[in-house]
Amino acid sequence: MVYERSSALFAAAKKVIPGGVNSPVRAFKAVGGDPIFVKEAKGAYLHDEDGNRLIDFIASWGPMILGHAHAPVVNAVVEKAKKGTSFGMPTEIETQLAQLAVSMVPNIDKIRFVNSGTEACMSAIRLARGYTGKDKIIKFAGCYHGHSDAFLIQAGSGAVTFGSPNSPGVTQGTAKDTLLAVYNDLDSVKQLVAANKGELAAIIIEPVAGNMGCIVPQKDFISGLRELCSQEGILLVFDEVMTGFRLARGGAQEALNIDADILCFGKVIGGGLPVGAFASNDKIMSHLAPEGPVYQAGTLSGNPLAMSAGLAMLTELNNDGEVFKRLAEKTEYLHKGLDAALKDKGVPYQINRFGSMMSVHFTPDPVHDFASSAQGDNPHFKTYFHGMLKQGVYLPPSAFESYFLNDALSYADLDHTIAAAQRLSF
Ligand SMILES: *Cc1c(COP(=O)(O)O)cnc(C)c1O
């Protein structure tokens, strides 16, 4: 395939946008080469600026769960746009999306809309701190909760200690309130809780992780967290920005049968427009301004265009009783097919999968946390990524990202993908 126009567009972009992109993973740093510029997309296919057609396994990192340019979503947005795109005043559609979301997700009474997953997680933590009166939070190494300061933290030196900034610009003062635990390791959490007794507002987690590749929570890990949080008066925050409205109607809470105290949403809930949200029960949400003292606001929050896309998307998902099952079956089919295709290639690999999330890591050892994910062999991953791309298959351009299957993918598309993997050599 030829990527001349994409490369020219990237060169132009780099002159006026840092690194040529508005979000770093798009730049192909992990796999090398120039990123591909999209011209348009329909269903399961991306059409790039050089006229190539690619089968899409990232679905805009999750939102396009029913495929690109899905007619009910597009029509809703077009109709709404004709009536004005932002008022800074309440609109009925905000309540309609809130009602639908509250009816689909177990265990929530109220939801507040924001503009991104980052904002949702940032605000959820502020609410947790305001509600509990405590400052510290625990997060897990390798989980991503957006780019706000409190989450850009890496493990500090020493065993049970506070984190340190993993980006310049994040202050030590912020970092000291974020403690780092190990995913799938309940003891690592218990140690932190014991060492910070009475000081913890929240534990935030991706209930099925998707930002170190797909990592499945081991049996008893999430339920252990739930129990620990209830015992210690710590709020359990599920960051369902990826898993919400993807793993089940009620997201990971339903899929894992565990209730969290605060939930964060993004991606699917906006139907491809910028929407995030956080939600909880009445008691906790009543602490939020203007009802309560915890401040949070947004000029474009609940924007009618974004709400119309979200409402159309969730309506489709809510009305189709089979969609999550169908997606999980397609993902299982792809998993088995890739497994058979890669088996005799002479490279060690692991495939992790939960629902319609999946990832391939080139390592001999099971991938269950950040350290085991980071063991992956990047040269093999690059060969895999570019080998598939050459055959018209667009996979996440980093081993730390999950595949997101969309319902427009046909079994013929999956067979094409599996056949492409069979032709790879490492
Ligand atoms: C994508 C993501 C975020 C951040 O959402 P943005 O809309 O990119 O700000 C937060 N948490 C998780 C789990 C995510 O996958």
The ligand as a Gaussian input file, in Angstrom:
#p B3LYP/6-31G(d) Opt

LIG

0 1
 C       -9.616000       6.722000      27.191000
 C       -9.621000       6.553000      28.657000
 C       -9.672000       7.643000      29.533000
 C       -9.539000       9.059000      29.054000
 O      -10.580000       9.435000      28.226000
 P      -10.358000      10.686000      27.231000
 O      -11.705000      10.876000      26.615000
 O       -9.285000      10.257000      26.279000
 O       -9.940000      11.835000      28.053000
 C       -9.819000       7.395000      30.874000
 N       -9.906000       6.149000      31.345000
 C       -9.832000       5.078000      30.547000
 C       -9.972000       3.710000      31.122000
 C       -9.674000       5.243000      29.173000
 O       -9.564000       4.175000      28.398000

